[in-house]
Each structure stands twice: as C-alpha cells, then as structure tokens.
Amino acid sequence: VRMEVDAQQARLSRREITRAALAHSRIVLVPDLATAFAVSNEYAPEHLILEIRDPRAWLPRVTSAGSVFLGAW
C-alpha cells in the first residue's frame, strides 16, 4: 500500500496537497482480518470500507463506525 501511494502521489499535479493530507496518516499492519476488525472497532472510524471477499459475512463484526461501505463500489 505504501509503495502504491508513493507511486500515485509522484504522478499527481497536486502532490504537495496530498503529501500534507497524508502527513498524519498511519498504516497499521495486522496478522489477520479478525485483528483488523478489533483494531478498527477500537479506532471507531467515521468511514469504514470493507473491500474484502464476502464483506456482508464480516459486517456483524463491525461495532464502531460512522458509516460502512461494502465491496469495491
């Protein structure tokens, strides 16, 4: 993810704006989806995107999020 963000950022005309916006962002590595859901529920994001295989099956594990988006679109 980090390499792709860097690659896309290098091609943007507004790269300084995106650099500033991402300056306080973090990447959190977890060993599995169950841990990812535990971390997400602690963080309680305003927007949570479940772009995973069968997102509806995992939806009951979401306990703290402002809005949840399922799938790629």
N, CA, C and O atoms as a GROMACS GRO file, in nm:
protein
  292
    1VAL      N    1   0.083  -0.119   0.000
    1VAL     CA    2   0.000   0.000   0.000
    1VAL      C    3   0.087   0.125   0.000
    1VAL      O    4   0.063   0.220  -0.074
    2ARG      N    5   0.189   0.123   0.084
    2ARG     CA    6   0.278   0.240   0.092
    2ARG      C    7   0.345   0.267  -0.042
    2ARG      O    8   0.355   0.383  -0.084
    3MET      N    9   0.392   0.162  -0.110
    3MET     CA   10   0.459   0.181  -0.238
    3MET      C   11   0.361   0.236  -0.342
    3MET      O   12   0.398   0.322  -0.422
    4GLU      N   13   0.238   0.187  -0.342
    4GLU     CA   14   0.138   0.234  -0.439
    4GLU      C   15   0.100   0.380  -0.412
    4GLU      O   16   0.084   0.457  -0.506
    5VAL      N   17   0.084   0.417  -0.287
    5VAL     CA   18   0.054   0.557  -0.252
    5VAL      C   19   0.167   0.647  -0.300
    5VAL      O   20   0.142   0.752  -0.360
    6ASP      N   21   0.290   0.607  -0.274
    6ASP     CA   22   0.406   0.686  -0.319
    6ASP      C   23   0.409   0.698  -0.470
    6ASP      O   24   0.434   0.807  -0.523
    7ALA      N   25   0.382   0.589  -0.541
    7ALA     CA   26   0.385   0.590  -0.687
    7ALA      C   27   0.276   0.682  -0.743
    7ALA      O   28   0.300   0.759  -0.835
    8GLN      N   29   0.156   0.672  -0.688
    8GLN     CA   30   0.047   0.757  -0.737
    8GLN      C   31   0.070   0.903  -0.702
    8GLN      O   32   0.040   0.992  -0.781
    9GLN      N   33   0.122   0.927  -0.584
    9GLN     CA   34   0.147   1.064  -0.540
    9GLN      C   35   0.249   1.132  -0.632
    9GLN      O   36   0.237   1.251  -0.660
   10ALA      N   37   0.348   1.060  -0.677
   10ALA     CA   38   0.451   1.116  -0.764
   10ALA      C   39   0.394   1.165  -0.897
   10ALA      O   40   0.451   1.254  -0.959
   11ARG      N   41   0.283   1.106  -0.940
   11ARG     CA   42   0.222   1.143  -1.069
   11ARG      C   43   0.119   1.254  -1.058
   11ARG      O   44   0.075   1.307  -1.160
   12LEU      N   45   0.081   1.291  -0.938
   12LEU     CA   46  -0.025   1.390  -0.922
   12LEU      C   47   0.026   1.533  -0.938
   12LEU      O   48   0.137   1.566  -0.896
   13SER      N   49  -0.055   1.616  -0.999
   13SER     CA   50  -0.017   1.757  -1.013
   13SER      C   51  -0.027   1.829  -0.879
   13SER      O   52   0.040   1.930  -0.857
   14ARG      N   53  -0.111   1.778  -0.788
   14ARG     CA   54  -0.129   1.840  -0.656
   14ARG      C   55  -0.061   1.757  -0.548
   14ARG      O   56  -0.116   1.739  -0.439
   15ARG      N   57   0.058   1.707  -0.578
   15ARG     CA   58   0.127   1.616  -0.486
   15ARG      C   59   0.156   1.678  -0.350
   15ARG      O   60   0.157   1.607  -0.249
   16GLU      N   61   0.181   1.808  -0.345
   16GLU     CA   62   0.208   1.873  -0.217
   16GLU      C   63   0.085   1.874  -0.126
   16GLU      O   64   0.096   1.860  -0.005
   17ILE      N   65  -0.031   1.890  -0.187
   17ILE     CA   66  -0.155   1.886  -0.109
   17ILE      C   67  -0.176   1.746  -0.053
   17ILE      O   68  -0.211   1.729   0.064
   18THR      N   69  -0.155   1.644  -0.138
   18THR     CA   70  -0.174   1.507  -0.089
   18THR      C   71  -0.068   1.472   0.014
   18THR      O   72  -0.096   1.401   0.110
   19ARG      N   73   0.053   1.519  -0.004
   19ARG     CA   74   0.160   1.493   0.093
   19ARG      C   75   0.123   1.551   0.230
   19ARG      O   76   0.142   1.486   0.333
   20ALA      N   77   0.070   1.672   0.230
   20ALA     CA   78   0.028   1.735   0.356
   20ALA      C   79  -0.090   1.660   0.418
   20ALA      O   80  -0.095   1.641   0.539
   21ALA      N   81  -0.184   1.617   0.333
   21ALA     CA   82  -0.301   1.545   0.383
   21ALA      C   83  -0.262   1.410   0.444
   21ALA      O   84  -0.322   1.366   0.542
   22LEU      N   85  -0.161   1.346   0.388
   22LEU     CA   86  -0.118   1.214   0.435
   22LEU      C   87  -0.012   1.222   0.545
   22LEU      O   88   0.028   1.118   0.599
   23ALA      N   89   0.034   1.341   0.578
   23ALA     CA   90   0.142   1.355   0.676
   23ALA      C   91   0.108   1.296   0.812
   23ALA      O   92   0.196   1.251   0.885
   24HIS      N   93  -0.019   1.298   0.846
   24HIS     CA   94  -0.060   1.246   0.978
   24HIS      C   95  -0.131   1.112   0.966
   24HIS      O   96  -0.192   1.065   1.062
   25SER      N   97  -0.123   1.049   0.850
   25SER     CA   98  -0.183   0.918   0.828
   25SER      C   99  -0.089   0.808   0.877
   25SER      O  100   0.032   0.828   0.886
   26ARG      N  101  -0.146   0.695   0.907
   26ARG     CA  102  -0.066   0.580   0.953
   26ARG      C  103  -0.112   0.455   0.882
   26ARG      O  104  -0.228   0.441   0.845
   27ILE      N  105  -0.020   0.363   0.863
   27ILE     CA  106  -0.050   0.229   0.814
   27ILE      C  107  -0.035   0.136   0.933
   27ILE      O  108   0.068   0.134   1.000
   28VAL      N  109  -0.138   0.058   0.959
   28VAL     CA  110  -0.137  -0.036   1.071
   28VAL      C  111  -0.136  -0.178   1.013
   28VAL      O  112  -0.232  -0.218   0.947
   29LEU      N  113  -0.031  -0.251   1.039
   29LEU     CA  114  -0.021  -0.388   0.989
   29LEU      C  115  -0.073  -0.484   1.095
   29LEU      O  116  -0.036  -0.474   1.212
   30VAL      N  117  -0.160  -0.576   1.053
   30VAL     CA  118  -0.216  -0.675   1.144
   30VAL      C  119  -0.202  -0.813   1.081
   30VAL      O  120  -0.190  -0.823   0.959
   31PRO      N  121  -0.203  -0.918   1.161
   31PRO     CA  122  -0.179  -1.051   1.106
   31PRO      C  123  -0.299  -1.113   1.035
   31PRO      O  124  -0.282  -1.205   0.955
   32ASP      N  125  -0.421  -1.065   1.063
   32ASP     CA  126  -0.538  -1.128   1.002
   32ASP      C  127  -0.659  -1.033   1.010
   32ASP      O  128  -0.653  -0.928   1.075
   33LEU      N  129  -0.767  -1.072   0.943
   33LEU     CA  130  -0.886  -0.987   0.940
   33LEU      C  131  -0.951  -0.972   1.076
   33LEU      O  132  -1.002  -0.865   1.108
   34ALA      N  133  -0.951  -1.077   1.157
   34ALA     CA  134  -1.011  -1.066   1.290
   34ALA      C  135  -0.943  -0.957   1.371
   34ALA      O  136  -1.009  -0.879   1.441
   35THR      N  137  -0.810  -0.950   1.363
   35THR     CA  138  -0.736  -0.845   1.433
   35THR      C  139  -0.765  -0.709   1.371
   35THR      O  140  -0.776  -0.609   1.443
   36ALA      N  141  -0.778  -0.704   1.240
   36ALA     CA  142  -0.809  -0.578   1.173
   36ALA      C  143  -0.943  -0.522   1.222
   36ALA      O  144  -0.956  -0.402   1.244
   37PHE      N  145  -1.041  -0.609   1.239
   37PHE     CA  146  -1.171  -0.564   1.289
   37PHE      C  147  -1.161  -0.518   1.434
   37PHE      O  148  -1.226  -0.420   1.471
   38ALA      N  149  -1.083  -0.585   1.514
   38ALA     CA  150  -1.064  -0.543   1.654
   38ALA      C  151  -1.000  -0.404   1.660
   38ALA      O  152  -1.044  -0.319   1.737
   39VAL      N  153  -0.897  -0.381   1.579
   39VAL     CA  154  -0.831  -0.251   1.575
   39VAL      C  155  -0.928  -0.145   1.525
   39VAL      O  156  -0.937  -0.036   1.583
   40SER      N  157  -1.002  -0.175   1.419
   40SER     CA  158  -1.097  -0.080   1.364
   40SER      C  159  -1.204  -0.042   1.466
   40SER      O  160  -1.240   0.075   1.478
   41ASN      N  161  -1.255  -0.139   1.538
   41ASN     CA  162  -1.358  -0.110   1.638
   41ASN      C  163  -1.305  -0.023   1.751
   41ASN      O  164  -1.379   0.060   1.805
   42GLU      N  165  -1.179  -0.039   1.787
   42GLU     CA  166  -1.117   0.048   1.888
   42GLU      C  167  -1.099   0.190   1.834
   42GLU      O  168  -1.120   0.288   1.906
   43TYR      N  169  -1.060   0.199   1.708
   43TYR     CA  170  -1.036   0.329   1.644
   43TYR      C  171  -1.168   0.401   1.615
   43TYR      O  172  -1.174   0.524   1.623
   44ALA      N  173  -1.271   0.325   1.582
   44ALA     CA  174  -1.405   0.378   1.550
   44ALA      C  175  -1.400   0.482   1.438
   44ALA      O  176  -1.425   0.600   1.461
   45PRO      N  177  -1.368   0.438   1.315
   45PRO     CA  178  -1.357   0.533   1.204
   45PRO      C  179  -1.491   0.594   1.166
   45PRO      O  180  -1.597   0.534   1.185
   46GLU      N  181  -1.485   0.713   1.112
   46GLU     CA  182  -1.606   0.777   1.062
   46GLU      C  183  -1.658   0.703   0.939
   46GLU      O  184  -1.779   0.685   0.923
   47HIS      N  185  -1.565   0.661   0.851
   47HIS     CA  186  -1.599   0.586   0.730
   47HIS      C  187  -1.514   0.459   0.728
   47HIS      O  188  -1.392   0.465   0.742
   48LEU      N  189  -1.580   0.346   0.710
   48LEU     CA  190  -1.509   0.218   0.703
   48LEU      C  191  -1.548   0.150   0.573
   48LEU      O  192  -1.666   0.130   0.546
   49ILE      N  193  -1.449   0.114   0.493
   49ILE     CA  194  -1.473   0.045   0.366
   49ILE      C  195  -1.429  -0.099   0.382
   49ILE      O  196  -1.312  -0.126   0.413
   50LEU      N  197  -1.521  -0.193   0.362
   50LEU     CA  198  -1.488  -0.335   0.369
   50LEU      C  199  -1.472  -0.387   0.227
   50LEU      O  200  -1.562  -0.449   0.171
   51GLU      N  201  -1.356  -0.363   0.170
   51GLU     CA  202  -1.326  -0.412   0.036
   51GLU      C  203  -1.253  -0.546   0.052
   51GLU      O  204  -1.132  -0.557   0.031
   52ILE      N  205  -1.330  -0.645   0.090
   52ILE     CA  206  -1.281  -0.780   0.116
   52ILE      C  207  -1.377  -0.879   0.052
   52ILE      O  208  -1.490  -0.844   0.015
   53ARG      N  209  -1.332  -1.003   0.040
   53ARG     CA  210  -1.420  -1.107  -0.012
   53ARG      C  211  -1.535  -1.127   0.086
   53ARG      O  212  -1.513  -1.141   0.206
   54ASP      N  213  -1.656  -1.130   0.037
   54ASP     CA  214  -1.778  -1.151   0.116
   54ASP      C  215  -1.790  -1.053   0.233
   54ASP      O  216  -1.795  -1.095   0.349
   55PRO      N  217  -1.796  -0.923   0.205
   55PRO     CA  218  -1.800  -0.823   0.312
   55PRO      C  219  -1.922  -0.836   0.404
   55PRO      O  220  -1.914  -0.804   0.522
   56ARG      N  221  -2.035  -0.883   0.350
   56ARG     CA  222  -2.155  -0.897   0.434
   56ARG      C  223  -2.135  -1.000   0.545
   56ARG      O  224  -2.194  -0.987   0.653
   57ALA      N  225  -2.053  -1.101   0.520
   57ALA     CA  226  -2.027  -1.202   0.622
   57ALA      C  227  -1.950  -1.142   0.740
   57ALA      O  228  -1.964  -1.189   0.853
   58TRP      N  229  -1.868  -1.040   0.714
   58TRP     CA  230  -1.786  -0.977   0.818
   58TRP      C  231  -1.859  -0.859   0.885
   58TRP      O  232  -1.816  -0.814   0.991
   59LEU      N  233  -1.965  -0.811   0.825
   59LEU     CA  234  -2.035  -0.693   0.876
   59LEU      C  235  -2.077  -0.705   1.023
   59LEU      O  236  -2.067  -0.605   1.095
   60PRO      N  237  -2.122  -0.820   1.072
   60PRO     CA  238  -2.158  -0.828   1.214
   60PRO      C  239  -2.042  -0.800   1.310
   60PRO      O  240  -2.066  -0.771   1.428
   61ARG      N  241  -1.920  -0.809   1.263
   61ARG     CA  242  -1.804  -0.781   1.349
   61ARG      C  243  -1.778  -0.632   1.366
   61ARG      O  244  -1.700  -0.592   1.453
   62VAL      N  245  -1.843  -0.550   1.286
   62VAL     CA  246  -1.826  -0.404   1.297
   62VAL      C  247  -1.917  -0.355   1.408
   62VAL      O  248  -2.039  -0.368   1.401
   63THR      N  249  -1.856  -0.299   1.512
   63THR     CA  250  -1.935  -0.247   1.625
   63THR      C  251  -1.921  -0.097   1.642
   63THR      O  252  -2.001  -0.035   1.712
   64SER      N  253  -1.821  -0.037   1.578
   64SER     CA  254  -1.797   0.106   1.596
   64SER      C  255  -1.748   0.169   1.467
   64SER      O  256  -1.629   0.163   1.434
   65ALA      N  257  -1.841   0.229   1.393
   65ALA     CA  258  -1.806   0.301   1.270
   65ALA      C  259  -1.922   0.394   1.237
   65ALA      O  260  -2.038   0.359   1.259
   66GLY      N  261  -1.890   0.510   1.184
   66GLY     CA  262  -1.995   0.605   1.147
   66GLY      C  263  -2.076   0.557   1.029
   66GLY      O  264  -2.198   0.561   1.031
   67SER      N  265  -2.008   0.511   0.926
   67SER     CA  266  -2.074   0.455   0.807
   67SER      C  267  -1.986   0.341   0.756
   67SER      O  268  -1.864   0.345   0.769
   68VAL      N  269  -2.049   0.242   0.697
   68VAL     CA  270  -1.977   0.125   0.648
   68VAL      C  271  -2.013   0.104   0.501
   68VAL      O  272  -2.131   0.098   0.466
   69PHE      N  273  -1.912   0.094   0.417
   69PHE     CA  274  -1.931   0.071   0.274
   69PHE      C  275  -1.883  -0.070   0.242
   69PHE      O  276  -1.775  -0.111   0.285
   70LEU      N  277  -1.964  -0.144   0.167
   70LEU     CA  278  -1.934  -0.284   0.139
   70LEU      C  279  -1.889  -0.302  -0.006
   70LEU      O  280  -1.955  -0.256  -0.098
   71GLY      N  281  -1.777  -0.370  -0.024
   71GLY     CA  282  -1.729  -0.402  -0.158
   71GLY      C  283  -1.651  -0.291  -0.225
   71GLY      O  284  -1.627  -0.185  -0.168
   72ALA      N  285  -1.614  -0.320  -0.347
   72ALA     CA  286  -1.528  -0.228  -0.423
   72ALA      C  287  -1.600  -0.100  -0.465
   72ALA      O  288  -1.535   0.002  -0.483
   73TRP      N  289  -1.732  -0.104  -0.482
   73TRP     CA  290  -1.802   0.012  -0.534
   73TRP      C  291  -1.905   0.061  -0.437
   73TRP      O  292  -1.974   0.159  -0.464
   0.00000   0.00000   0.00000
